[in-house]
Amino acid sequence: DKFRSLMGSLYGIAGLAHAADCYFGQSQLLVAAGSPPVSDLPPIGQGLVALWCAAGPVAFVASCWKGIVADIGLLFYGAVEVVSAAVL
């Protein structure tokens, strides 16, 4: 459970940092990865970015439940991260 808790906390912080960058900053991470800023993405891309940013806090909350719920939260974050990287 220590690993789940650690990863949930890190993913939660990452999601908040991504949201701050995408919605209040210059979308540095997206641009560095070759994607346009979030404001220039089509609606489906903007929705995917919103899901990406929300996945971190969701993983954090799930990690507080421990066990299989924590595992599902971490897997969810990982899946969103991989799909986002492939699509954006």
C-alpha positions, 0 to 999 in steps of 0.5 A: 500500500505504500507504493500505491499511496506514493504513486497516487500522491505523485499522480495527483500532484502531476495532474494539478501541475498539468492543469496549471500549465495547460489552463493558466500557463503556456501548455509547455509540456504539450508544446514540448511533446510536439502538440499545439497549446490546449487552446489550439486543439480541437474540442476532442483534444481539449476534452482529452487534456481535461481528462488527462489533468483530472486523472491525477487527482482521481488516482490520488483519491483512489489511492486513499481507498487502498487495495483494488480501488487504488490499483484501478486508479493507478491503472486509469492514470496510466491508460489516460497518459499513454492514450493521450501521448499517442493521440496528442 
